[in-house]
Amino acid sequence: MLWLVLVLACAAAFAFALSAMLQQREAAQLKGDHALGTVHGFSGFLRSLVRRRVWLAGFLINNLGFLIQAAALHLGSVAVVQPVMVSQVLFALLLTGVGSRMRPTRRDWGYVLCICAGLIVLLSVSGAAPLRGAPDRDQAALVLLVMAACVVALVAVARVRSGRTSSLLLAIAAGMCFAASAVLIKLTTADLFGPGVLHTALDWPGYCLALSTAGGLVIEQAAFAGGTLPWAVAAMSITNPVASYLAGIVGFHVTPPHTAGALAAVCVTAVLVGVGISGLAHSPLSRSETPRKAQVAVS
């Protein structure tokens, strides 16, 4: 069963990376036409985006990714599925290379190996990533409230910043939204396959899921408009699994890592994945002007 969860998680990560590439390309092309610092300008920016076919294709692929992720979360725990979603930044790097006609360097591949090694350590050490866990709804609700407060604070600070700093803060906020969505997907699928459709329609997780997903999508577009693809995806790819892993431990009835081996595995994974994603964010590919170079091929 674990192999199926991993395959589904990787497939979802690829879908999200492809969606991000398409959406970031369109957002970057439009950002100069709108005053993103004002509500009117940002709403006009969003209206322009939804009229572009490439962005809509990315939106549909993003929804497909959510469906695949939901299947993975139904079969496995948040603490297993979400760390695997880090592979999104690997796919983003490769897709950016295709769009800009640049190839990843040996150093880039070294950072890729760091990420892969970190995930192997996390998933291979017993007790480091709990495979299953029933939701503790009270604890999960508390975790979601904390996440919502963090998102509001990050967006507020990003509004008074500019350039890459603003994009970074928004990407972190979007990653937090997607982590919350992962928790809510787990709660919603537990309703669907437990009490049934009627109970799900009357319960709060499904509505909160729609809110967190829509909020993450909007914040993500603002982050894409201000930064290059690997930089924004790297910030989201660090925030999402870290927040999801903590939420999976706190908000579900699982045994948190407590043995020396499990705690060491978590620490080693954090270092390897952090080094890998940080390195990829500083790759020459992350500074390439992908949207402009790829514009002719898309139009």
C-alpha positions, 0 to 999 in steps of 0.5 A, spaced: 500 500 500 505 504 501 508 504 494 501 506 491 501 512 496 508 514 494 506 513 486 499 518 487 503 523 491 509 524 486 503 524 480 500 529 484 506 533 485 508 533 478 501 535 476 502 541 481 508 543 478 506 543 471 500 547 473 505 552 477 509 553 470 503 554 466 500 559 471 506 563 473 508 564 466 501 567 465 501 571 471 508 574 470 506 576 463 500 580 466 503 583 472 506 589 469 499 591 466 496 591 473 497 595 480 497 589 484 498 593 491 491 595 490 484 591 491 482 594 484 488 592 481 489 585 483 482 583 482 483 586 475 489 582 474 485 575 476 480 577 471 485 577 466 488 571 468 481 567 468 480 569 460 487 566 458 487 559 456 494 557 458 492 559 465 485 555 465 489 549 463 494 550 469 487 551 473 484 544 470 491 541 471 491 543 478 484 541 480 487 534 477 492 534 482 488 535 488 484 529 486 490 525 486 492 528 492 486 526 495 486 519 493 493 519 496 491 522 503 485 517 503 490 511 503 496 514 507 497 519 512 498 526 512 505 525 515 507 521 509 503 524 503 505 531 504 513 530 505 513 527 498 510 533 495 516 536 496 518 533 489 514 538 486 520 543 486 524 537 482 519 537 477 518 545 477 526 545 476 525 540 470 519 544 467 523 550 467 529 548 464 525 545 458 521 552 458 528 556 458 532 551 454 537 551 459 539 544 463 540 543 470 547 543 472 551 537 476 550 542 482 542 542 481 542 534 481 546 534 487 541 538 490 536 533 487 539 527 490 539 531 497 532 531 497 531 524 495 535 522 500 532 526 505 525 523 503 528 516 503 530 517 510 524 519 513 520 513 509 525 508 511 526 509 518 520 506 523 516 511 526 519 517 523 512 518 519 506 515 521 503 511 516 496 512 518 492 516 523 484 517 525 483 525 525 482 528 532 477 533 530 478 538 536 486 538 535 485 539 527 480 545 528 485 548 533 491 547 528 487 550 522 486 556 526 493 557 527 494 556 520 489 561 518 492 566 523 499 565 520 496 566 513 493 573 515 499 575 518 504 573 512 499 576 507 499 583 511 507 583 511 507 582 504 503 587 502 508 592 505 514 589 502 516 589 494 519 584 489 522 577 491 521 578 499 513 580 498 513 574 493 517 569 498 512 571 504 506 570 499 509 563 497 510 561 504 502 563 505 500 559 499 504 553 502 500 554 509 494 554 505 495 548 501 498 544 508 491 546 511 487 543 505 491 537 506 488 536 513 481 538 510 482 533 505 483 528 510 477 530 514 473 530 508 474 524 505 473 521 512 466 523 512 465 521 505 467 514 506 464 514 513 458 517 515 456 519 507 455 524 502 449 527 506 453 528 513 459 531 509 455 536 506 452 538 512 459 538 516 464 544 516 471 541 513 468 541 506 466 548 506 473 550 509 477 546 504 473 550 499 476 556 502 483 554 503 484 552 496 481 558 493 485 562 498 491 558 496 490 559 489 489 567 489 495 568 494 499 563 489 498 567 483 500 573 487 507 570 489 508 567 481 507 574 479 512 577 483 518 571 483 521 566 478 518 559 478 523 555 482 523 560 487 516 561 489 515 553 488 521 552 493 518 556 498 511 553 498 515 546 497 518 547 504 512 550 508 507 545 505 510 539 508 513 542 514 506 545 516 503 538 514 507 534 517 506 538 524 499 538 523 499 530 521 502 529 528 498 534 532 491 533 529 491 526 528 491 520 533 498 518 531 504 516 535 509 522 534 516 520 533 519 519 540 525 514 539 532 516 538 532 513 531 525 516 529 527 523 531 534 523 528 531 521 521 526 527 522 532 531 523 536 528 518 530 529 513 529 536 515 537 538 513 537 534 507 531 537 504 532 544 506 539 544 503 536 541 497 530 546 496 534 552 498 540 550 493 535 549 487 532 556 489 538 559 487 540 555 481 541 559 475 534 556 472 531 560 478 533 566 475 532 565 468 526 569 465 522 563 463 516 567 461 519 571 456 523 566 453 517 561 452 512 566 450 512 565 443 511 557 444 505 558 448 502 564 444 
